[in-house]
Amino acid sequence: NTNGQPAPQGRLLAWVDAPLNGARLPLNVPYPVVCHGADPGWMAAVEFSVNSSVAETYPASEKNPMLLTASFSWLPTVPGRTVLECRAQNASGAWSELAQSVVMVHDSIIRFCGM
């Protein structure tokens, strides 16, 4: 299970803590993205993608971590629906399934009552 192939179910996991699925984020304002990866063996890296394009990879900084927390600063530069994805890689090179958070990036102040 190497070279981008998912690891067996229930073993290697990834998830997104922030932003939450369905969040509305302002255009051109940096936002922290927090992802996690976990493996009973040990973690090698967490990868962050925007609309299926890899934006950053966070390697493990300590030896043999079973849980890896990765924080990325993301600058939304395009308004509309954006899919943020994270996946985890273990020391054997296997990748987890993608974890997603779909957000809406808006380029103006939200208006109420048709104002």
C-alpha positions in Angstrom: 0.0 0.0 0.0 2.5 2.6 -1.1 2.7 5.2 -3.8 -0.5 7.0 -3.0 -2.7 3.9 -2.4 -5.0 3.9 0.7 -4.0 1.8 3.7 -6.3 -0.9 5.0 -9.5 0.4 6.6 -9.3 1.0 10.3 -5.5 1.3 10.6 -4.1 4.6 9.2 -6.4 7.6 9.7 -6.5 11.3 8.8 -9.0 14.0 9.8 -9.5 17.7 9.6 -10.1 19.7 12.8 -10.3 23.2 11.3 -11.9 24.7 9.4 -15.1 22.8 10.0 -17.1 21.4 7.1 -19.5 24.1 5.9 -17.5 27.0 7.3 -17.8 30.4 5.6 -14.4 32.1 5.3 -13.4 35.6 4.1 -11.4 36.1 0.9 -7.7 37.0 1.3 -7.6 36.5 5.0 -5.2 33.8 6.3 -6.9 30.9 8.0 -5.3 28.1 10.1 -5.9 24.6 8.8 -5.4 21.8 11.4 -5.1 18.2 10.3 -4.2 15.0 12.1 -2.9 11.6 11.1 -2.7 8.5 13.3 -1.3 5.1 12.9 -0.6 2.3 15.4 2.9 2.0 14.0 4.2 5.5 13.4 3.4 8.6 11.3 5.7 10.0 8.6 3.8 13.0 7.3 0.4 14.8 6.8 -0.4 16.3 3.4 -2.7 19.3 2.8 -4.4 19.9 -0.5 -6.8 22.6 -1.9 -9.2 21.5 -4.6 -7.1 18.3 -5.2 -3.8 20.2 -5.6 -1.2 19.6 -2.9 -0.4 22.8 -1.1 1.9 21.6 1.7 3.4 18.5 3.4 4.1 18.4 7.1 6.7 15.8 8.0 6.9 14.2 11.4 9.4 16.2 13.6 9.8 13.6 16.3 10.8 10.0 16.1 8.0 7.4 16.0 4.9 9.5 16.6 1.7 7.6 16.6 -0.3 10.9 16.3 0.8 13.8 14.1 -0.9 17.2 14.3 -0.2 19.5 11.4 -1.1 23.2 11.2 -1.0 25.1 7.9 -1.7 28.7 7.2 -4.0 28.9 4.2 -4.8 32.0 2.3 -8.1 31.7 0.3 -7.6 33.7 -2.9 -10.6 32.5 -4.9 -14.2 33.0 -3.9 -16.7 30.1 -3.9 -16.8 26.4 -2.9 -13.3 25.1 -1.9 -12.5 21.5 -0.9 -9.7 21.2 1.7 -8.2 17.8 2.0 -5.7 16.1 4.3 -4.2 12.6 4.2 -1.7 10.9 6.4 1.3 8.8 5.5 2.8 6.2 7.8 6.4 5.0 8.0 5.8 2.2 5.5 4.7 4.7 2.9 1.0 3.9 2.9 -1.5 6.7 2.6 -4.8 7.1 4.4 -8.1 7.9 2.8 -8.6 11.6 2.2 -10.3 13.6 4.9 -12.3 16.6 3.6 -13.7 19.9 4.8 -15.7 21.8 2.2 -15.8 25.5 2.9 -17.3 28.6 1.2 -15.0 31.5 0.6 -16.8 34.8 0.3 -15.5 38.1 -1.2 -17.8 40.5 0.5 -19.6 41.3 3.8 -22.6 39.1 4.3 -25.7 41.2 3.8 -28.9 40.7 5.7 -32.5 41.5 4.7 -31.5 42.3 1.2 -29.3 45.3 2.1 
